[in-house]
Amino acid sequence: MAEAAVAVRPALWLVDKPAGPTSHDVVADVRRRLGRGAKVGHAGTLDPFATGLLVVLVGRATRLAPWVIAHDKTYLATLRTGFTSATGDPEGPVEPAGPPSSAAAVAGVLPSFAGRQVQRVPALAAVRVDGERLYRRARRGEAVEGPEREIEVHELRLAEDHGDGVMTLAVRCSAGTYVRRLASDIGERLGCGAYLTALRRTAVGGLSVDDALPPDAVAPGGGLDPGRALSLPARVLTEGEIAVVRHGRPVPFGSAAKDEEAVALLAPDGRLVAVARPGSAGLRPAVVLEEPS
């Protein structure tokens, strides 16, 4: 019998994910800490070897995930040249592929990987193809080729040279970018191979890992206002309009532009009440965070 969901206050948690657990593992840990059955989700997967900012949404705030996932991501990616990895990360197997590259050579090719481009999703990725995770098919030994998608690398620069062909790159990129694939493509361009030994996500949009907590710091009644995870135009509601929005009914545009894709509806104290979409009747709530009183 399915366990009934625990009613929890909508909240945003910025979690500093350690290396080892999957993003799903972190979400499961948060759910246990908030009460088994609590509705919890994350807004953007981190691979098990990766660390850094995992945006965790709780309660009705889980419905905000599409807007959060769409944010740009910022990483520190540690690249090891002279080797290839079947997974693009330490899981491997890792094989020698040539003399390690110098930091100057890596820096020289980085500009060619900036801007809009088409990237092929790695075979060992969590994306679904024909209803199944791509990595599951690859690990069964099936010959799989990931789909291509358009991405944009906004910033790509050498941040630190560690010597012996190992260096850290600073990356800011669009949602859906696979930094593992970017690393292997850089190695292929250099002719010596490359893979990621470490990856740390430092920001998701305007959210920073500097404000994140370890998973074991999550506790009932805590967290941030979910509105901090959004970058939407805002419309401040009156107390009377809050009651209307809680029942899912539209409110006038007010100061909001009629051509916006979505608008954050805020209480006078700044908390997020709902996200609305413009329509013929005004701003119609698409996601309501607060129960009718």
N, C-alpha and C positions, 0 to 999 in steps of 0.2 A: 504494500500500500504506500502510495507516495506521501512523503512527509509534508505537512502543511507549512507554507511559508511563514516565517516570523516577521511580524510587522516591525520595521525599523525606520528611523528617520532618514529621509534621503540625504546622502552625504557623499563627499569626495575625499578620498584618501590618496595622498601621494606617497607611494611606497618605494623604498630603495631596495630593489630586488638583488639578492646575492647570487653569485654563480652557483649552478647546480640544479635548483628546482626549476620546473617549467612555470610559465605564467599561470597555467591552470592550477599547479600546486599552490602557488601563492594565494590565488583566489580561494581555493579550498581551505587554506589555513585561516584566511580572514573570515570566511563564513563560519568556521568553528568558533572563532573568538567572539563573533557577534551573536551566535546562537544558531544551532543547526537548523537549516531550512531558510535562513535569511537569504534574500535575493542579493547576490553579489556578482559583479562582472568586471572585466578590465577593458581598457580602450586602447588596444595595440599590443600585440604579442612581442615578448623578448625571448630569444632562444635560450635554452638552458645555460649555455656557457656565458651568456651576456649578463651584465649587471646594470643597475641604474634605475631610472624613473619608470615605474609602472603605475599608470593612472587607474585607480580602482574606484568603481562607482557602486553605491549601495542603495538598496530600496528602489524607489521610483526613478532615482537618478540613473539607473542602468539604461533607461530609454534615451539618454543623452549621448550614448556611445557613438553614433554615426557622426555627430558634429565634432567630437573630440578626436576620433580616429583620423579625421580629415586634416588635422593640424600638421605643419611641418615638424620634422624631428631633427634633433641635434645629437651628434655622437662624438666620442673619442674612440677611434678604431686603431688598434695596434696590429700592424702589418708585418709579417715575416716573409721576406723574399728569398728566392732560391729553393723553394719547396712548393708543392701543391698538396691540397687536401681534398679528398672526395666530397667532403661535406662543406668545405670552405672555412672550417673552424677546427679547433683542436681534436674533435672527435675522430676525424680522419677516415681511413688511413692516410698518413702523411708520407709523401715520397719526395726524395731529392729531385730537383728539376733544372739545376744549373747554378752557376756562381751567384751568390747574393748580390743584389743591386746596391748601389750607393744612394744615399739620401738625395744627392744632387740629381741623379737620373730619375728617381721617383718624382721629385718636385718638377722635373722638366715635362713629364707626361700628364701631370694632374690637370692642367688647363683643358686638355682635350676631353676630359671626363666631366667637365662642368656644363651646365645648361640643360635644355630639354633633350631627351633621348629616349630610345626604346630599349628596355632591359628585359631579358628573358628570366623568368622566375626560376630559381634553382630547383633541381629535382627533389631535394630534401627540404621542402617548404611546407608550411601548414595550409597553404591555399587549397581550396577544394576544386577538383576537376572531375566532372561527371559525378558529383555528389560525394566524392571521397577525397580525404587528405592526400596530397601528392606524395608526401614522405612515406605514407603507408604502402603505396604501390611500389615506390622505389626500393623500400626495404624488403619487399617480397621478391625482389630480383627482376621486376618488370622493367622493360626499357621504356622510360617515360621522358617526355620533354615538356618542360613547363611552358605555360603560355607567355606571350610577350605583352608588356604593358608600357605605357608612356609614363616616364618619371621626369623629375627635374632636380638636378643637383645645384643648389643655390651657392654653396661654398664648399671648397675642397682645398685644403692646404696642409703642408707639412707642419706639424706642431712640435715634434721632438724626434731627434735622431738618437736611438739607443745603441747604435753600432752593430756590426756583424749582420747588416742587412735587415735589422729590425727597426721600425719607426712608428710613431703614432701620428695619425692623420686626424684633423678636425673636419667634420662633415656636417653640413646642414642640407637636408634634402626633403623632397615632398613625401607625403604619405605613400606607402606601398613600395618604397625603394628598399632593395636588399643590399645592405652594405657588404655582406659576404660575397655576393656576385660582383660588386664593384671592385673588391679586393682581388678576386681571381682574374677579372678582366684587366686590371692594372698589371698583374703579373704576366698575363699573356702578352700584353703590349710590350712589356720589357723583355720578354723572351726568357725569363728566368723562373716564372711561376711565383705565386704569392697566395697567402691565406691569412685569415685573422686569428691571432692568438688570444686576443681579448677585444671586447666591445662594451662600451659603457654609454648608455643613453643619458645625456645630461639635461635635455629639455624636450618638452612636447608643447609646441606653440609657445605661449608665455609662461608655462609651468616649468619650474626648475627643480632638479634633483637636490639642490641646496636646501629646499624646503621639505624634502621627503624624510620619512621615518622608516625604521626597519619593520618588517612584517609583524614582529612580536609586540610592537607598540600600539597596534590597532586595538581599540577597546570600545564597548558599547557606549553610545551617547557622544562619541567624539567625531572627528572629521571636520572638513571644511564645507562651506556653502558650495553646492555644485556649480553655481554660476561662475565661479573662478575658472572653470575648465572651458568656458565658452568665449568665443570672440565674435559676438553678434551685436548688431545695433540694439539699443535698449529702449523700452517704453516703461516709464514709471506709472504704476497703477494707484488709483485712490483706494481707500479701504473698501468702499462700496464695490469697486470694480474687481477687487480680489475675490470677493464672494461670488461674483459672476463667473470669473475665470475658473474658480475651483469646481464649478458645476459644468465646465467645458463649453461655456457659451462665449460668443465673440464680444469684443469690446471695440470702440472706435479707434481709428488709427492714431489719433492724437498727434504727437510729434514724430511718429514713425513714418517712413516713406512707404508708399504703396507698392513700390517695385522691389522691395527687399525679399530675399528668399525665405528668411526666417528672422524673427524678432524675439529677444529675451524680454519677458514681462517681469518687472521687478516690483517688490513691495517698497513703500517709502523708506524702509530701513536698509534697502539694498539687497535683500535676499531674493533668490530666484524663485518665482512662483510657477512659471510655465514658460514654454517656448511656443510661439504662435506663428502661423503662416498667414500672409495677407490673402483676403478673399473678398468677394463682393459685399459681404456683410461686415467687413472690418477685419480685425485680427482674431483669427479663430485658433484656440489652443490646440496644438498638436501633441504636446507632452505636458501634463499637469503634475507638478510635484507634491501639491498639498491636497489633503482630503477635504471634502466639504465639511464645514463646521455645523 
